Amino acid sequence: MPTKTEGVEPAARGSAWRPGSAKIDVGILGATGAVGQQFIALLANHPWFRVTWLAASERSAGKRYGDLSWRLPTELPEETARLSVEALKAGAGPHLVFSALDSSIAGEAEIEFAQAGHIVVSNSRNHRMDPLVPLLIPEVNPEHLGLLPLQRKVKGWSGAIVTNPNCAAMPLVIVLASLRTYQPKRVLVTTLQGLSGAGYPGVASLDATANVIPYIDGEEQKIETETRKILGRLVADAVELHPVAVSATSTRVPVINGHTESVSVEFEKTVSHEEILAAFRDFSGEPQKLELPSAPQPPIVYHDAPNRPQPRLDVERGGGMVTQVGRLRACAVLGHKFVLLSHNTIRGAAGAAILNAELMAARSLLG
């Protein structure tokens, strides 16, 4: 079984975490990769969680983390640098683990950790569309955490798996959720995705420089399917997929961080330009109400300037957790169109998973 969190009050393990309680120990699976390093950077000085255990592939196991390559502009925390990288062994490490594992190994490994009693909060794609696994955006579908009791009952796990969406689906769903009152019917989206989304070393420089690559393997399907699950309703212990039809085209562009998306939307209900703007600006959710540490305030920022948002100028706003929107205007085909921008390795990856864990802590679901 996972090791208990030494020195942590029962409130941190079995009920809602409260300010003043000892921090909750967490581990990171796939700690040496690009998203794993982003987890470490975002968890440095986190008020609720502390990184005490790192795991990665056999080639890194046994090495001191500080002796491995650190590729982020922020400084590697000293306490993390001193940790040794462990093998991916279910049952070792803390109760709560964040998964940044490559999809080639994440599927089986995450199940093994859930079977061993760990709470696995995953950024990997493998279990996102499993009917019993929450595909969670806390501002959009916190009720999907209601799948966890059924997940444990049906699968027999003593732990659990919770996932966050694909990095390009994430901002699209947040914006569509703000407009749910008007019933989105059809969506056309073209993404311009930053290079960091391909991991490290990522796209070859001769392919990426001064170029647009009009294909990202599997990306379009993720956007089209995950959107419907996240916006769906939890009905009788299952998620009823949202009827919205999504058509996606995904491209890779020479931007380091930030996914920009051009979106056109048709609604079932008539909606004005002013009503859409008000929906963007008024959108909020449970993370904002609970004032969770990673919750952006507000979750959506609208730019009035016609040439914004831009990755270089805007992607780091709100610690990379804000969804930026601009250029709302009429669409001759679907009715309305706009541009959005999101930080793909923060709101689209590690930051999203951390926010998911914060909501679970606030809802007493980490015990």
ZADO-16741 format. One line per 3 residues: number of its first residue (from 1); their letters; for each residue x, y, z of C-alpha. Coordinates in steps of 0.02 Angstrom, whole numbers, plus 32768, in hexadecimal, padded with zeros to 4 digits. Example, Ala and Ser with C-alpha at 12.3 -4.5 7.8 and 13.67 -1.06 7.14 Angstrom:
2
1) as) 8267/7F1F/8186; 82AC/7FCB/8165;
This chain:
367
1) mpt) 8000/8000/8000; 8039/80B4/7FE8; 809D/80FC/8076;
4) kte) 803D/816D/80EB; 8060/8226/80EA; 80CB/8241/8182;
7) gve) 8097/82D1/81F0; 7FF8/82F5/8191; 7F5D/8310/81F9;
10) paa) 7EC8/829E/81D3; 7E70/8334/8189; 7EEE/8337/80FB;
13) rgs) 7ED7/827F/80D2; 7E23/8253/80F4; 7DC1/82F5/80ED;
16) awr) 7DC8/83A0/809D; 7E74/83EF/80AB; 7E6E/848F/810F;
19) pgs) 7EE9/8520/8119; 7F5F/8502/81AA; 7F63/8445/8192;
22) aki) 8008/83F2/816A; 802E/83E0/80B1; 7FFD/8344/8052;
25) dvg) 808F/82DF/800D; 8085/82BE/7F52; 80E8/825A/7ED3;
28) ilg) 8104/8276/7E1A; 8104/81E8/7D9B; 816C/8215/7D03;
31) atg) 81C8/829D/7D63; 8255/82B5/7CE6; 81EA/82E3/7C4F;
34) avg) 81AD/838F/7C19; 8105/8384/7C74; 8156/832F/7D0A;
37) qqf) 81CC/83C3/7D1B; 8139/843A/7D0D; 80E6/83DE/7D9D;
40) ial) 8182/83F9/7E07; 818B/84B2/7DDB; 80D3/84D2/7E01;
43) lan) 80D6/846F/7EA4; 816C/84CE/7EE8; 812B/852C/7F82;
46) hpw) 807A/84EC/7F63; 8013/8513/7FFF; 7FBE/8467/8004;
49) frv) 8033/83EA/7FB1; 80ED/83BE/7FBD; 8151/8350/7F47;
52) twl) 81A5/82C4/7FA7; 81B4/8237/7F27; 81E7/8230/7E71;
55) aas) 81DB/819D/7DFA; 8211/8184/7D46; 8252/8104/7CCB;
58) ers) 82DE/808A/7CF2; 8361/80F6/7C9D; 8343/8181/7D1E;
61) agk) 831D/8115/7DB6; 83A0/8120/7E3F; 83E3/81C9/7E07;
64) ryg) 83DC/8269/7E6B; 8359/82D8/7E1B; 83C9/8371/7E22;
67) dls) 844A/8316/7DB7; 83CF/8304/7D27; 83AB/8388/7CA2;
70) wrl) 8335/8413/7CDC; 82E7/846B/7C47; 8275/84EF/7C93;
73) pte) 82A3/85A7/7CAA; 8271/859F/7D62; 82F0/855F/7DE0;
76) lpe) 82E6/84A9/7E16; 82AF/84A5/7ECE; 833F/846C/7F3C;
79) eta) 82D5/83F1/7F9F; 82A0/839E/7EFE; 8350/839D/7EB7;
82) rls) 8387/8335/7F4D; 8308/82AB/7F2D; 8339/8208/7ED9;
85) vea) 82D2/81CE/7E45; 827B/812B/7E6C; 823D/80A1/7DFA;
88) lka) 8185/809D/7DC7; 814F/8028/7E51; 8098/8029/7E84;
91) gag) 8083/802B/7F40; 811D/8096/7F5C; 8113/8150/7F77;
94) phl) 8086/81BD/7FBA; 7FCC/819E/7FAF; 7FB5/822B/7F30;
97) vfs) 8019/8223/7E8F; 8017/8291/7DF5; 8035/8236/7D52;
100) ald) 8098/8285/7CC4; 80C0/81DD/7C77; 80CF/81C4/7BBD;
103) ssi) 8035/8172/7B75; 809B/80DC/7B40; 80A8/80A3/7BF5;
106) age) 8027/810C/7C52; 7F91/809B/7C35; 7FD1/8002/7C91;
109) aei) 803A/8060/7D10; 7FAC/80D0/7D4B; 7F39/803A/7D62;
112) efa) 7FBE/7FE4/7DCB; 7FCD/807D/7E3A; 7F10/808C/7E4C;
115) qag) 7F04/7FD3/7E77; 7F8B/7FED/7EFC; 7F23/8075/7F4F;
118) hiv) 7F6A/8114/7F05; 7F03/81A8/7ECC; 7F48/81C5/7E1C;
121) vsn) 7F28/8273/7DD5; 7F5E/825E/7D22; 7F8C/82CC/7C90;
124) srn) 7F9F/8235/7C1E; 7F1E/820D/7B99; 7F08/8153/7BB7;
127) hrm) 7E71/8152/7C2D; 7E1B/81F4/7BFC; 7D8E/81A2/7B9C;
130) dpl) 7D75/8113/7C16; 7CBC/8122/7C47; 7CE8/8110/7D00;
133) vpl) 7D79/818B/7D05; 7D53/8245/7D20; 7D97/82B3/7C95;
136) lip) 7D9A/834C/7D02; 7D9D/8409/7CEF; 7D6A/8448/7D9D;
139) evn) 7D13/84E4/7D5C; 7CAE/847E/7CDF; 7C80/83D0/7D1F;
142) peh) 7CAC/83B7/7DD8; 7C15/8345/7DE8; 7C71/82C2/7D7F;
145) lgl) 7CD5/8298/7E1B; 7C37/8238/7E47; 7C7D/81AD/7DD8;
148) lpl) 7D02/8181/7E59; 7C98/810F/7EC9; 7C5C/80AF/7E30;
151) qrk) 7D0D/80A8/7DEC; 7D49/8053/7E8B; 7CB2/7FE0/7E94;
154) vkg) 7CBA/7FA3/7DE0; 7D76/7F9E/7DC9; 7DA0/7F66/7E79;
157) wsg) 7E26/7FE9/7E91; 7E4C/8026/7F41; 7E8D/80C6/7EF3;
160) aiv) 7E4E/812B/7E60; 7E7B/8181/7DBC; 7E44/8231/7D8E;
163) tnp) 7E7C/8280/7CEA; 7E88/832E/7CA0; 7E64/8350/7BE7;
166) nca) 7ED1/8364/7B50; 7F2C/840B/7B4F; 7ECC/844E/7AB8;
169) amp) 7E23/840C/7AF2; 7E37/8460/7B9D; 7E22/8518/7B6B;
172) lvi) 7D9E/84F1/7AE8; 7D32/8499/7B69; 7D49/8523/7BEA;
175) vla) 7D0B/85A4/7B6D; 7C7A/8537/7B30; 7C49/8516/7BE5;
178) slr) 7C37/85D0/7C02; 7BB8/85CF/7B73; 7B56/8533/7BA5;
181) tyq) 7AB8/859A/7BC4; 7AAE/85B7/7B07; 7AC9/84FE/7ADD;
184) pkr) 7B60/84EE/7A6A; 7B2B/8483/79D5; 7BBC/8480/7959;
187) vlv) 7C72/84B5/7971; 7CFC/84CB/78F1; 7DA9/84E0/793D;
190) ttl) 7E56/84F2/78F2; 7EE7/84EB/796D; 7F93/853A/795F;
193) qgl) 7FF2/84D7/79E3; 8096/8504/7A36; 8131/8497/7A26;
196) sga) 8139/846C/7ADF; 809C/8405/7AC6; 8107/8384/7A6C;
199) gyp) 8174/8369/7B05; 8232/8364/7B04; 8291/835F/7A8E;
202) gva) 81EF/8373/7A2E; 81E3/83AD/7979; 8285/83B0/7915;
205) sld) 82C4/8462/78FA; 82C7/8450/783C; 820E/8423/7842;
208) ata) 81D9/84A8/78C0; 823A/8542/788A; 81D9/85BD/781D;
211) nvi) 8157/8538/77FD; 80A8/84FA/7826; 808D/843F/7834;
214) pyi) 7FD5/841A/780C; 7FCA/8376/786A; 7FDF/8339/791E;
217) dge) 7FC3/827F/7934; 7F23/825A/7995; 7F05/830D/79C9;
220) eqk) 7E69/8331/7965; 7E0F/8296/79A4; 7E37/82C4/7A59;
223) iet) 7DED/8371/7A44; 7D51/832E/79F0; 7D2D/82A2/7A6C;
226) etr) 7D6B/82E9/7B12; 7D05/8388/7AFD; 7C63/8324/7AF8;
229) kil) 7C8E/82BF/7B93; 7CC3/8355/7BFC; 7C27/83B9/7BCF;
232) grl) 7BB9/8320/7BEA; 7B44/8302/7C7C; 7B60/8282/7D05;
235) vad) 7AC1/821A/7CFE; 7AA6/817A/7D62; 7B5F/815A/7D80;
238) ave) 7B91/817A/7CCB; 7BBE/8211/7C62; 7B41/8238/7BD9;
241) lhp) 7BA7/8286/7B4D; 7B7A/8336/7B1A; 7B28/833E/7A6D;
244) vav) 7B9D/83C8/7A2D; 7BF4/839D/7989; 7CAB/83D1/7983;
247) sat) 7D19/83D5/78E7; 7DD2/83F3/790D; 7E6E/8416/78A7;
250) str) 7F11/8414/7909; 7FB3/8467/78D3; 805F/847E/7921;
253) vpv) 80AA/852D/7917; 8155/8578/7949; 811C/85BA/79F2;
256) ing) 816C/8574/7A91; 80D8/8579/7B0A; 8022/8598/7AE5;
259) hte) 7F98/854C/7A7D; 7F35/85CA/7A18; 7E8D/8594/79D1;
262) svs) 7E18/85E0/7951; 7D67/85AD/797E; 7CBE/85BE/7929;
265) vef) 7C20/858C/7987; 7B69/8571/795C; 7AEC/8575/79EC;
268) ekt) 7A3F/852A/79FE; 7A03/85CB/7A4F; 7A13/867A/7A0B;
271) vsh) 7A9D/86DA/7A63; 7AE1/8789/7A4A; 7B94/87C7/7A44;
274) eei) 7B79/881F/7AEB; 7B31/8783/7B3E; 7BC9/871C/7B09;
277) laa) 7C3F/87A0/7B4D; 7BE0/87A2/7BF1; 7BE8/86E4/7BFA;
280) frd) 7CA5/86E7/7BE3; 7CBD/876C/7C68; 7C43/8724/7CE6;
283) fsg) 7C7C/866F/7CD9; 7CB7/8621/7D7B; 7CAE/8579/7DD2;
286) epq) 7CCC/8515/7E6E; 7D8A/8534/7E70; 7D6E/85EF/7E74;
289) kle) 7CE7/85E0/7EFA; 7D58/8574/7F65; 7DF0/85E3/7F3F;
292) lps) 7E5A/854C/7F14; 7F13/8579/7F0B; 7F25/855A/7E50;
295) apq) 7E7B/859F/7E1C; 7E88/8631/7DA2; 7E26/86CA/7DD5;
298) ppi) 7DCC/86DF/7D5E; 7DDB/863F/7CF5; 7DBA/869A/7C50;
301) vyh) 7E05/8742/7C1E; 7DC0/879D/7B85; 7E30/8812/7B21;
304) dap) 7DDF/88A6/7ACB; 7E77/88CD/7A5F; 7E61/8883/79B0;
307) nrp) 7F11/8837/79AD; 7F05/87D7/7A51; 7F1C/875A/7A9D;
310) qpr) 7FCE/8730/7A67; 803C/86A5/7AAF; 80D2/8717/7AC9;
313) ldv) 806F/879B/7B26; 7FE4/873D/7B7E; 8005/8685/7B9B;
316) erg) 8055/869B/7C47; 7FC6/8702/7C8E; 7F78/86BF/7D2C;
319) ggm) 800B/864A/7D44; 7FE0/85F5/7CA0; 7F37/85BB/7CE2;
322) vtq) 7EC7/863C/7C8D; 7E6E/861C/7BE8; 7E83/86B6/7B7A;
325) vgr) 7DFD/86E4/7AFA; 7DF2/876D/7A77; 7DB0/879F/79CC;
328) lra) 7CFA/8772/79EB; 7C9D/8797/794A; 7C15/8759/78D5;
331) cav) 7C32/86B9/7872; 7BD7/86AD/77CB; 7BCE/85EF/77DA;
334) lgh) 7BB0/85C2/7890; 7B7D/8668/78DE; 7C0B/8696/7953;
337) kfv) 7CC9/8686/7953; 7D5A/86B4/79C3; 7E10/868E/79EB;
340) lls) 7E4E/863F/7A8C; 7EF7/861D/7ADA; 7F30/85AB/7B66;
343) hnt) 7FD6/8576/7BB3; 7FE4/84C1/7B7C; 805D/847E/7C01;
346) irg) 800B/84DA/7C92; 7F4F/84EB/7C7C; 7F56/8464/7BF8;
349) aag) 7FBD/83E8/7C5D; 8011/83F2/7D08; 7FAF/8487/7D4B;
352) aai) 7F0B/8434/7D1A; 7F37/8395/7D79; 7F6C/83F7/7E13;
355) lna) 7EC7/8457/7E11; 7E6B/83B0/7E04; 7EC6/8371/7E9F;
358) elm) 7E9F/8412/7EFC; 7DE6/83FB/7ED8; 7DF0/8347/7F13;
361) aar) 7E45/837F/7FB3; 7DBF/8402/7FD0; 7D39/837F/7FB1;
364) sll) 7D86/8300/802A; 7DAF/8286/7F9C; 7E67/8266/7FBE;
367) g) 7E4B/81EF/804F;
